[in-house]
Amino acid sequence: MEAVVMSSEMTAFYKGKKILVTGHSGFKGSWLVAVLQQMGAEIFGYALAPGTNPNHLDLLAPDVDATYNNILQKDALHEFMQHASPEIIFHLAAQPLVRESYRNPLNTYETNVIGTLNVLEAARTCHSVRAIVCITTDKVYENKEIEYAYTEDDQLGGYDMYSSSKACCEILIASYRNSFFNMNDYGKHHNMLIASARAGNVIGGGDWSSDRLIPDIVRSTVSGQKVEIRNPSAIRPWQHVLDCIFGYLLMATKLFEGDTQVASAWNFSPSTAELMTVEAVLKGAKQHWPQIEVTFNKDPDDFHEANLLMLDNSKAVHKLGWQPAWTTADAIEKTIKWYRAFYEEGEVLTNKQIANYISAINKTA
């Protein structure tokens, strides 16, 4: 697939489409809404109210038919699904934080597993739905912390409650795909295809979540404090949120068009050559915001966090025609510039950066 399809032809595809985004009030969800609005989609949102002030969604003030409710309220979710009658669902609603999953494992499992079950069950009775993209995480793998890039067929697992809950989601998604929306029955007994997306450490402007590297840096810097870093040597696949978003959009177009080969799990990550330590990300951020100051403070009694995680993105590259448009260095630069523009000039760069991203796609076509 030529990369230009991800801009002009993709925009034409989404124009007027009825799209439901669960978790639209969150970091990735709000960026997805921003892209869909530029493409002219009719957007519906189901989520908890934004949990931070400021928050990206309110700054964007998008045109979304939304309700704020818990995804565990299955009757409310079902009613909203029927109201929206979406053609495509992007399921992002989740408890997304590793450290929070240690503090509140029950809520993590309920939200991530039962919440996903509620979405899939509501979609099963909503005959307008043609495609569902469920967003999980790169942490669904049984991570042995070795120099090996996990493929979509590798063993699922998860050391912490967040990771293991998302691995359970993957099993649940596969079960629904086999039981109710079997690809062999597509076009005969049903017209719905389901896929899951596993992305690496995603960064970008507009994230004020707790216990995430970039938001922690930003909060400390704007308050004139040093940011405390727990694990500077940890290696992750860092990438800009738009690289993931356009992967999700590409998946959904193919599912909607009936490509049964896309109804599976997909890794979205930078190449292994782009992997960076936390310390390297900090150095990159400081190049664009010299006021950033760091102190290292690893508590030996703190929660376990993996030191190494690598993903193999070759399936998405070769079979979907997807590839990152921005390097990890680009992602760091765009992210820091977003926050500096917000705090120093009161400007929200989201829509400008979406336009820049589409230009980058077209240059690689």
C-alpha positions in Angstrom: 0.0 0.0 0.0 1.3 3.4 -0.9 1.7 5.7 2.1 -0.4 8.4 0.4 -3.5 6.2 1.0 -3.1 7.0 4.7 -3.9 10.6 4.0 -6.0 11.6 1.0 -7.8 8.2 0.4 -8.1 7.6 4.1 -9.7 11.0 4.6 -12.2 10.2 1.9 -13.0 6.9 3.6 -13.7 8.3 7.0 -15.7 11.4 5.8 -19.2 10.9 7.1 -18.5 7.5 8.7 -20.1 7.0 12.1 -17.3 6.2 14.6 -17.5 5.3 18.2 -14.4 5.9 20.3 -14.5 4.5 23.8 -12.1 6.3 26.1 -12.2 9.4 23.9 -11.4 11.6 26.9 -8.0 10.0 27.4 -4.6 10.8 25.8 -4.7 8.5 22.8 -8.5 8.7 22.5 -8.5 12.5 22.2 -5.7 12.5 19.5 -7.8 9.9 17.6 -10.9 12.2 17.9 -8.8 15.1 16.6 -7.7 13.1 13.5 -11.2 11.8 12.8 -12.6 15.3 13.1 -10.2 16.6 10.5 -11.3 13.7 8.3 -14.9 14.7 8.6 -16.2 11.6 10.5 -19.3 11.7 12.7 -17.8 10.9 16.1 -19.4 9.4 19.2 -17.6 9.1 22.5 -18.2 6.9 25.6 -15.8 7.5 28.5 -15.2 8.7 32.0 -14.9 12.5 32.2 -11.4 13.7 31.7 -9.3 13.0 34.8 -6.9 15.9 34.7 -6.9 19.6 34.6 -5.8 20.7 32.0 -6.8 17.9 29.7 -6.4 17.4 25.9 -10.0 16.8 25.1 -11.3 20.0 26.6 -8.5 22.0 25.0 -9.5 20.6 21.6 -13.3 21.0 22.3 -14.1 18.7 19.4 -17.6 18.1 17.9 -18.4 14.8 19.5 -21.7 13.3 20.5 -20.5 12.0 23.9 -21.7 10.6 27.2 -19.6 10.3 30.3 -20.2 7.0 32.0 -18.3 4.0 33.3 -17.7 1.2 30.8 -18.7 -1.2 33.5 -22.3 0.2 33.2 -23.3 -2.3 30.6 -26.9 -1.1 30.2 -25.8 2.5 29.7 -23.1 1.3 27.2 -25.7 -0.8 25.3 -28.1 2.1 25.1 -25.5 4.5 23.8 -24.3 2.0 21.3 -27.8 1.7 19.9 -28.1 5.5 19.9 -24.8 5.9 18.0 -25.3 3.0 15.6 -21.6 3.2 14.7 -20.0 1.6 11.7 -16.6 1.4 13.3 -15.6 1.1 17.0 -12.2 2.0 18.4 -12.1 0.6 21.9 -9.5 2.5 24.0 -11.3 2.8 27.4 -9.1 1.3 30.0 -7.2 1.6 33.2 -3.8 2.2 31.4 -1.2 2.7 34.2 1.1 -0.1 35.5 1.7 1.4 38.9 -2.0 2.1 39.4 -2.7 -1.5 38.7 -0.6 -2.5 41.7 -2.5 -0.1 43.9 -6.0 -1.1 42.6 -5.8 -4.5 40.9 -9.6 -5.2 41.1 -10.5 -2.0 39.3 -7.8 -2.7 36.7 -9.2 -6.1 35.9 -12.8 -5.0 36.0 -12.2 -2.0 33.7 -9.9 -3.7 31.2 -11.4 -7.2 31.0 -15.0 -6.8 31.9 -15.1 -3.4 30.2 -13.9 -5.0 27.0 -16.4 -7.8 27.3 -19.2 -5.2 27.7 -18.0 -3.4 24.5 -17.9 -6.6 22.5 -21.3 -7.8 23.8 -22.9 -4.4 23.1 -21.4 -4.4 19.6 -22.8 -8.0 19.0 -26.3 -6.7 19.3 -25.7 -3.5 17.2 -26.1 -4.5 13.6 -24.5 -1.3 12.2 -21.1 -2.3 13.4 -18.7 -3.6 10.7 -15.3 -3.2 12.3 -13.8 -3.1 15.8 -10.3 -2.2 16.7 -9.4 -3.0 20.3 -6.3 -1.3 21.7 -4.3 -3.3 24.2 -0.6 -2.8 24.8 2.9 -4.0 24.0 3.1 -5.4 27.6 0.8 -8.4 26.8 3.7 -10.6 26.1 5.4 -12.9 28.6 8.4 -10.6 28.8 11.7 -12.5 29.4 13.7 -9.3 29.2 16.0 -10.6 26.6 17.2 -9.1 23.3 14.3 -10.5 21.3 11.6 -8.6 19.5 8.2 -10.2 20.3 5.9 -11.1 17.4 2.2 -11.3 17.4 2.3 -15.1 17.8 4.5 -15.1 20.9 3.3 -16.2 24.3 1.0 -13.9 26.2 1.6 -13.1 29.9 2.3 -10.1 32.1 4.2 -9.6 35.3 2.0 -6.8 36.7 -1.8 -6.5 37.0 -2.1 -4.1 34.1 -0.1 -6.2 31.7 -1.8 -9.4 32.6 -5.2 -7.8 32.4 -4.4 -6.7 28.9 -3.2 -10.2 28.0 -6.6 -11.5 29.2 -8.2 -8.9 26.9 -6.3 -10.4 23.9 -7.6 -13.9 24.8 -11.1 -12.5 25.1 -10.9 -10.7 21.8 -9.7 -13.8 20.1 -12.5 -15.8 21.7 -15.2 -13.4 20.4 -13.6 -13.5 16.9 -13.7 -17.3 16.9 -17.0 -17.8 18.6 -19.3 -15.1 17.2 -17.5 -13.5 14.3 -15.6 -16.3 12.8 -13.8 -15.3 9.6 -15.1 -18.4 7.8 -18.7 -17.1 8.4 -18.0 -13.5 7.3 -20.5 -12.4 4.7 -22.7 -15.3 5.5 -23.8 -15.2 9.1 -22.2 -11.9 10.2 -20.5 -8.7 8.7 -18.2 -7.8 11.6 -14.4 -8.2 11.9 -12.4 -7.6 15.1 -8.7 -6.9 15.5 -6.4 -5.9 18.3 -3.5 -3.4 18.3 -0.4 -3.6 20.5 1.6 -0.4 20.7 4.8 0.5 22.4 5.4 3.5 24.8 3.4 6.2 23.2 4.3 9.9 23.7 2.8 13.2 22.5 1.4 16.4 23.7 -1.7 16.6 25.9 -0.9 13.8 28.3 -1.1 14.7 31.9 -1.4 11.2 33.3 0.4 10.2 36.5 3.5 7.9 36.5 4.4 8.5 32.9 7.8 9.8 31.9 6.9 12.8 29.7 4.0 14.1 31.8 6.3 13.7 34.9 9.0 15.7 33.1 6.6 18.4 32.1 5.0 18.8 35.6 8.4 19.1 37.2 9.8 21.5 34.7 6.9 23.9 34.7 7.0 24.0 38.6 10.8 24.5 38.6 11.6 21.2 40.2 13.8 18.3 39.2 12.0 15.3 37.8 12.7 12.1 39.7 13.5 9.2 37.5 13.2 5.6 38.8 14.8 3.5 36.1 17.1 5.5 33.7 18.4 2.3 32.0 15.0 0.9 31.1 14.7 0.4 27.3 11.4 0.9 25.5 10.0 1.3 22.0 9.1 5.0 22.2 6.9 6.4 19.5 4.6 9.4 18.7 0.9 8.9 19.3 0.1 9.7 15.6 2.1 6.7 14.4 -0.2 4.5 16.4 -3.4 6.4 15.5 -2.8 6.1 11.8 -2.0 2.4 12.2 -5.4 2.0 14.0 -7.2 3.9 11.2 -5.5 1.8 8.5 -6.6 -1.4 10.3 -10.2 -0.2 10.6 -10.4 0.7 6.9 -9.3 -2.8 5.9 -11.6 -4.5 8.4 -14.6 -2.4 7.2 -13.8 -3.4 3.6 -13.9 -7.1 4.6 -10.3 -8.0 4.6 -10.5 -11.1 6.9 -6.7 -11.3 7.1 -6.6 -8.2 9.1 -8.8 -9.6 11.8 -6.0 -10.6 14.1 -3.4 -9.0 16.5 -0.9 -6.3 15.3 2.2 -4.8 16.7 2.8 -1.1 16.1 6.2 0.0 17.2 9.4 1.7 15.9 12.1 -0.5 14.5 14.4 -2.1 17.1 17.1 0.3 15.9 15.0 3.1 17.4 14.9 1.7 20.9 16.0 4.2 23.6 16.7 4.1 27.3 14.8 6.4 29.6 18.0 8.4 30.1 18.4 8.9 26.3 14.8 10.1 26.1 15.5 12.6 28.8 18.6 13.9 27.0 16.6 14.3 23.9 13.9 16.2 25.7 16.4 18.5 27.4 17.8 19.4 23.9 14.4 21.0 23.2 13.7 22.3 26.8 17.0 23.2 28.5 15.2 23.9 31.8 14.6 20.2 32.4 16.5 19.0 35.4 16.7 15.4 36.5 17.5 13.4 39.7 17.6 9.6 39.8 15.8 8.0 42.7 15.2 4.2 42.5 13.4 2.9 45.6 14.5 -0.7 46.1 11.0 -1.5 47.6 9.2 0.1 44.6 6.9 -1.9 42.2 8.5 -4.1 39.6 9.0 -2.5 36.2 10.5 -4.3 33.2 14.0 -3.1 32.1 13.8 -4.3 28.4 10.9 -4.7 26.0 11.1 -5.0 22.2 8.5 -5.5 19.6 8.7 -6.8 16.0 6.6 -4.5 13.7 7.3 -6.5 10.5 3.8 -7.9 10.2 2.3 -4.4 10.1 5.0 -3.1 7.8 4.7 -5.9 5.3 1.0 -6.9 5.5 -0.7 -3.5 6.3 1.7 -1.2 4.5 2.2 0.8 7.7 5.4 2.3 8.9 6.3 5.0 11.4 6.5 8.5 9.7 8.5 10.0 12.6 11.6 8.7 14.3 11.8 8.4 18.0 13.9 11.6 18.0 11.2 13.3 16.0 8.6 12.1 18.5 10.5 13.5 21.4 11.0 16.9 19.6 7.3 17.1 18.6 6.1 16.2 22.1 8.3 18.7 23.9 7.5 21.5 21.4 3.8 20.8 22.1 4.1 21.3 25.8 6.4 24.4 25.5 3.9 26.0 23.1 1.1 25.3 25.5 2.8 26.6 28.7 4.8 29.4 27.1 2.4 30.7 24.5 -1.0 29.2 25.3 -1.1 27.4 22.0 -2.4 23.9 21.3 -0.4 22.4 18.5 -2.4 19.3 17.9 -4.0 20.1 14.6 -0.8 21.6 13.2 1.1 18.5 14.2 -1.5 16.3 12.5 -1.0 18.3 9.3 2.8 18.0 9.7 2.4 14.3 10.2 0.3 13.8 7.0 2.9 15.8 5.1 5.6 13.5 6.4 3.6 10.5 5.2 3.3 12.0 1.8 7.0 12.6 1.5 7.7 8.9 2.1 5.1 7.8 -0.5 
